Amino acid sequence: MSTCAFCPGPLLPTFTDSLPRERCGRCASVWFEGDALAKVVGGSAADELVRRARGKHGLCKGCQAPLANVPQCQQCHRPAPTCPRCGIAPLAVTKVHEVEVDVCTHCHGVALDAGELEQLQKLARADREREFDLKPKLEPETLSKSQCATCKRTVKLKHAFTLDNQLYCGSCAPSGSAPYDPTLTRPRPSMQPSASMAAIQRARWSPIDPISSAIDWLFSGLGD
């Protein structure tokens, strides 16, 4: 039986239809195998996460001190976050959607503690519930930019697409959306859905559990 990345607790398999994972029986953190993640969220997104993590230091789960190439924290002497598969320590920490993710750059596995899971699920839920008003309060000639509902990047309205009362940039526009037009009189088919939008649609409509759905959303902006 494998040991948790963050504590001496055992990792217990948790089976789902979408994303197999292991949950720590002691601290409730979750470990996702790199191969399983790549199959669900796409290889390019998984590779991009690892690319972001390379060269980053780890963080002590006790005192939050930065860790670099040490088996335990030099301040509180707590063991460094360790890959349950490779034994590499510390795991590198990188931030995605404001969530700090512990990543093994060797086997591409990902660890999330219980607090990060709750934060991730809250962010994913808020993002999906967010609606964009297609009737701007400002006149079209004075309102020239807004945010893409998927990647949050600023998008010029003349380059934007809309669907289901939300605004998208060209890279994130889902199938069936139309170019933004303040008069809403000339909708036209948009481009094919991007890999990130496909991930969000899968998370939104597939009968999967909330954690797997949140992980799908976490990776939605990577690899485009």
C-alpha positions in Angstrom: 0.0 0.0 0.0 1.3 3.4 -1.0 1.9 6.2 1.5 0.4 9.7 1.3 2.6 12.5 -0.3 2.0 14.7 2.7 1.8 12.4 5.8 2.4 8.8 6.8 -1.2 7.9 6.1 -2.2 5.1 3.7 -3.4 5.9 0.2 -6.8 4.1 -0.4 -8.1 3.6 -4.0 -11.2 5.6 -4.8 -12.9 4.4 -8.0 -14.9 6.6 -10.3 -16.1 6.4 -13.9 -13.9 9.2 -15.0 -10.7 9.6 -13.0 -9.2 7.0 -10.7 -7.4 8.4 -7.7 -6.2 7.5 -4.2 -7.3 9.3 -1.0 -5.2 9.4 2.2 -7.0 7.7 5.0 -5.4 10.2 7.5 -5.3 13.7 6.0 -7.9 13.3 3.2 -5.4 14.5 0.5 -5.8 13.0 -2.9 -3.2 11.6 -5.3 -3.8 11.4 -9.1 -1.6 9.2 -11.3 0.0 11.0 -14.2 -1.1 8.4 -16.8 -4.7 8.6 -15.6 -4.7 12.4 -15.7 -3.3 12.5 -19.2 -6.0 10.2 -20.5 -8.8 12.3 -19.0 -7.6 15.9 -19.4 -5.4 15.3 -22.5 -1.6 14.8 -22.8 -0.9 18.4 -23.8 -2.6 19.8 -20.7 -0.8 17.3 -18.4 2.6 18.0 -20.1 2.0 21.8 -19.7 1.4 21.3 -15.9 4.7 19.4 -15.6 6.5 22.1 -17.7 5.2 24.8 -15.3 6.3 22.8 -12.3 9.9 22.1 -13.4 12.4 24.1 -11.5 9.9 25.2 -8.9 10.5 24.6 -5.2 8.3 22.6 -2.9 6.4 23.8 0.2 6.4 22.4 3.7 2.8 21.4 4.6 3.6 22.3 8.2 5.1 25.8 8.2 4.8 26.6 4.5 8.6 27.1 4.2 10.0 26.7 0.7 11.8 23.4 0.2 14.6 22.7 -2.4 16.2 19.3 -2.7 15.8 18.4 0.9 14.0 15.3 2.4 12.6 17.4 5.3 11.8 20.9 6.3 14.8 22.7 7.9 12.5 24.8 10.0 9.9 22.4 11.5 11.6 19.1 10.5 8.5 17.8 8.9 9.1 15.4 6.0 8.9 17.1 2.6 6.0 16.2 0.3 7.1 13.0 -1.4 5.9 11.3 -4.5 4.1 8.0 -3.5 5.4 6.3 -6.7 8.9 7.7 -7.3 9.9 8.7 -3.8 11.1 12.0 -5.1 11.1 14.9 -2.6 10.1 17.6 -2.4 7.2 17.7 -4.9 7.3 20.9 -7.0 4.6 23.4 -6.4 3.0 25.4 -9.2 -0.2 27.5 -9.3 -3.1 26.9 -11.6 -6.3 29.0 -11.4 -5.0 30.3 -8.0 -4.7 26.7 -6.7 -1.3 25.5 -5.6 -0.7 22.0 -7.0 2.0 19.6 -5.9 3.5 17.9 -8.9 6.0 15.1 -9.5 8.0 16.1 -12.5 9.2 12.5 -13.0 6.0 10.5 -13.1 3.6 13.5 -13.7 1.5 12.6 -10.7 -0.4 15.3 -8.9 -1.3 15.7 -5.2 -3.9 17.9 -3.7 -4.5 18.4 0.0 -8.0 18.5 1.4 -8.0 22.3 1.6 -6.9 22.6 -2.0 -9.7 20.3 -3.1 -12.3 22.4 -1.4 -10.8 25.6 -3.0 -10.7 24.0 -6.4 -14.3 22.8 -6.3 -15.5 26.2 -5.1 -13.6 28.0 -8.0 -14.8 25.5 -10.6 -18.5 25.8 -9.4 -18.3 29.6 -9.4 -16.8 29.7 -12.9 -19.5 27.5 -14.3 -22.3 29.5 -12.7 -20.9 32.8 -14.0 -23.0 34.3 -16.7 -22.2 37.1 -19.1 -24.8 39.7 -19.9 -25.0 40.0 -23.7 -26.7 43.4 -23.3 -23.9 45.6 -22.0 -24.9 48.4 -19.6 -22.6 50.7 -21.7 -23.1 51.6 -25.3 -21.3 49.3 -27.7 -19.1 52.2 -28.9 -17.8 52.8 -25.3 -17.6 49.2 -24.3 -14.8 47.6 -26.3 -13.4 44.8 -24.1 -14.5 42.2 -21.6 -13.4 38.8 -20.2 -13.5 35.3 -21.8 -15.7 33.0 -19.6 -13.2 30.2 -20.0 -9.7 31.5 -19.9 -10.4 34.9 -18.2 -8.3 36.8 -20.7 -9.4 40.2 -21.8 -11.0 40.0 -25.3 -12.0 42.7 -27.7 -15.7 42.5 -28.4 -15.1 42.7 -32.1 -13.1 39.5 -31.8 -15.4 37.8 -29.3 -17.9 34.9 -29.6 -21.1 34.2 -27.6 -23.1 31.2 -26.5 -25.7 30.6 -23.7 -25.3 34.1 -22.4 -21.5 33.9 -22.1 -18.6 35.6 -23.9 -15.6 33.7 -25.3 -12.3 34.5 -27.0 -11.6 32.9 -30.3 -9.4 30.2 -28.8 -12.1 29.1 -26.3 -15.2 29.6 -28.4 -17.4 26.4 -28.2 -19.1 24.8 -31.2 -22.4 26.6 -32.0 -21.3 30.0 -30.7 -21.6 33.1 -32.9 -19.4 36.2 -33.3 -20.4 38.9 -30.8 -22.7 41.5 -32.4 -24.3 44.2 -30.2 -27.3 44.1 -32.4 -27.5 40.3 -32.1 -28.8 40.2 -35.7 -26.1 38.4 -37.6 -25.1 35.2 -35.7 -22.8 33.0 -37.6 -21.3 29.6 -36.8 -18.0 29.8 -34.9 -14.8 27.8 -35.0 -14.6 24.2 -33.8 -14.3 23.8 -30.0 -10.8 24.0 -28.5 -9.3 21.3 -26.3 -10.0 23.5 -23.2 -13.6 24.0 -24.1 -14.0 20.3 -24.8 -12.7 19.6 -21.3 -15.2 22.0 -19.7 -18.1 20.6 -21.8 -17.1 17.1 -20.6 -17.0 18.2 -17.0 -20.4 20.1 -17.3 -22.4 17.4 -19.0 -20.8 14.0 -18.1 -22.2 12.2 -15.0 -19.0 12.4 -13.0 -18.3 13.2 -9.4 -17.6 16.8 -8.3 -13.9 16.1 -7.6 -13.2 14.7 -11.1 -15.3 17.5 -12.6 -13.2 20.1 -10.7 -9.9 18.5 -11.9 -11.2 18.6 -15.4 -11.8 22.3 -15.0 -8.4 22.8 -13.4 -6.7 21.6 -16.5 -9.1 23.3 -18.9 -6.8 26.2 -19.7 -3.6 24.2 -20.1 -2.1 22.9 -23.3 -3.9 25.3 -25.7 
